[in-house]
Amino acid sequence: MPSKDTNGAIRLRGVRHNNLKNLDLDLPKGKLIVFTGLSGSGKSSLAFDTLFAEGQRRYVETFSPYVRQFFDRMDKPQVDRIDGIPPAIALGQRNTVRTTRSTIGTMTEVCDHMKQLWVHLAQCHCDHCGKPVTRDEPLAVWKTLLNSQIPEALVTFDVPLSNKISITESLQLIGKQGYRRIIDPTSKTKRGRLPELLRIEETSKRLAKRKLASLTVLQDRIRLDKGSRARFLEAAGQAYQFGKGHLAVHTAVLGQRRFSRHFHCAACDTEYRDPSPSLFSFNSPIGACPDCKGFGRIISIDYRLAMPDLTKSIAGGVVKPWQTGHGVECQREMMAAAKQDGIPIDVPFNKLPKKTRDWVIHGEPNYGEPGHTWPDAWYGVAGYFRWLESKAYKMHVRVLLSRYRSYTMCPTCEGQRFMPDSLRFKLDYTGSGDWLTLSDFYRLPIRDAAGMIENLTHRLNLNQSDALAPVLAEVRGRLDAMVRIGLGYLTLDRATRTLSGGETQRVNLTACLSSRLVNMLYVLDEPSVGLHPRDTGRLVGLLENLRDLGNTLVVVEHETGVIRRADHIVDLGPKRGECGGEIVYDGAGSRLAKCRASLTGAYLSGRRQLETPPARKVTARTQRLRLTKFTRHNLIDFTVDIPLGRLVCVTGVSGSGKTTLIRDGLLPALLDKLGGTPLDARLAKLTGWQSIDSVMMVDQSSLGRTPRSNPAVYVHAFDDIRKLFAASPEAKALELPAGAFSFNSAQGQCGYCRGTGFEKIEMQFLSDVFIKCPECNGRRYRGHVLEAKLKPPLAKHLAWNIADLLDATADEVILFLDAYPDSRTAAKARTKLQLLSDVGLGYLRLGQPVNTLSGGESQRLKLVRSLAEAHGKRTATGPILYLFDEPTTGLHFDDIRLLAKMLHRLVDEGHSVLVVEHNLDLIRQADWIIDLGPEAGDEGGQLVAQGSPQTLAKNKQSHTAKALRDR
């Protein structure tokens, strides 16, 4: 039992998770708390593996055993006691969504609210006349006619006739209902007059020989004045009843006008589906496009992949799959068919007339009809792929088809996801004829969608008692929150799987704010990732709003703007890995800069700064890459020069086009020029690439989920280490090859745990329990493999077996390998591990699974792998262009210092480095800055400024320049 009141604090005692050193910590509730410190110092272990895990575990354990089995099982953290912890929600950086059904709209529940609004506010428009379709209730019909100032009207309804009974019998049945007159179907109504009427008893003989589909029965003849209102309403109601929801009004002025109580266009006699919330959901079979099932795209043959080079002729091999293997026969058949039909085979394909190009791709127009099949008619490239698809039950055929398939926009819904019935409903959000479908609304940038809802709210001016008022308020609040957090450039139909980690976390944050939960613990992992310094203040404002609702926020963060506005700060350190895990500072955010023991405080106060970057000027003689006329997303005919042999930063607000420029423009064009595989057939024009030998991309994608991969394996050092062990005298005596020293190989792995080192015991209603393998005691290897040890000849060092080496840190293994100066294998392994140490990852144990690394550690491990691969090619290749996508993600100020040193080292070795970045410290280290903007989305995509950091800081239009001046 806790001895003190825990209403105002979360009390942690004896936290020992991962590298945390038996910490005791009190965190105030209802505050914005920031955990900061060096990467690998234990921030994520404290925030996520301890606080969040225990808060969620306790909440889930309040449910019954039956309910708990449907939740993810959570391990209890290694801690003595935690008191006063509320239910917890974690917002991490990882985007785990893989389906394109999930969009920003569905993630924030805006779609759920909009489909309710659309049912009540949108109007259906007729496909034929384009007029709004409404239900014509008797009162609405009366008002329409009264406003037309018509003196007299006939109210009628139609009675369909059956072939089983005669017209005479039908008239008798109508007469029994009390009706006495019908409209004469044999006479035409003259303009300005009412139609002729016939008495039922006089009609039988006159119409006996005529074939009629229906009869028009007179319900009532009424003078249209205010005193006739009740009579008209009664007549219209009766006419609707006997006319099965349809009636007609005949007047001398307007002629015949049809009305319907159903959802029906009376003028065109077309009936439409009644609106329902499911009709406006692309994730429902009722509202989804029948062809693409609501995805907005279909997978089909992409002829740009099948015919990538249109400058080739038919004889020159314009059809790529027909140049090798069984496709060569199709090439011969095309040559024969072209000769027979007089098609030129030596003219470049793009210079052939359209009719001839269609002949090559689609074959002869009537192919497939009787007498028009091969060899009597040409089947075309499309016919070849149709034949392949009929053989898709074979694995190798499916593999071949996958090379030439790609996602294309659904031709039925044109990417709108909805079925035609849904798209007939439009909303006039201004009241002046600005009609918008729900798909059009989802395609608007969020800032424009927020403005539209704002206008709609003012125009409707709903009372609080109105059922739609809270729904409209929810949509308005969610959209405004996304605009304030810097996501206004996105669209509501943007697939969640395409968002970056930072964008995903901020969208989730918006959803949490809109949920208005109170007394919760929110744990966030660097919400400022991918956010321009201009938008950081907005982010903190949103966090403070969440705090002011009565929640406690724990934020793992390195961004200066967030740290300075924190209510409480916990700084972990003093170093990384095993040398971290201690509390360096625990107190108010305003006093951190004065703490002498804190490395974070030293950088915040300016006592420590990044080294001055080397002076590398960009002159007119500097070699440049030139990307011209590139169009994609918000970049239109974009042209830019990128200096080579320099550290170049691409900056700009989130959504300005930075990642599009690098990932969709520069990288595919370079891969195409350098002989690699282009990522897209729509390539930009590129010049000046001849001085580059290769290109490497280091992005934010996940390292993997398997615990079998570790830092030694990931940087390719483990192969050399295994070879070194295999060359030892003990290994030779035991006849152990290099493969025996791999825990992923059946030769050396423990037969009981298969090289994992642990055994999983599944519990029915509790978390799975992991215990050390009883056979190998967690060492992963068979006993005879562990007998082979390495004893350094030139050092007083204990002999290590392969398991000892995997338990050691990278820095310890480097010292161990230094004792083998004559071994090339040891030197190769040491070089790769030295890169780990150079980027500040020397504290990692070589056998630590990569799925347990923090975000910052994962980013730098990717960098090390790229550098190791480049080092292996250095003797055979020349300069390399490195492309980095926000490499400072998860990095402390001191980690950024090490990263900057590594990037400068690459440039000094003759390589080129291009970085997409928001961190001002790294931007200042650049030799050249390319700033995009000025805003995001359709308001961005322009080259705002370029130059050195000093030159750029003087620019008045650039948001990046303002941030450089202010900090």
Disulfide bonds with the S-S distance in Angstrom:
none
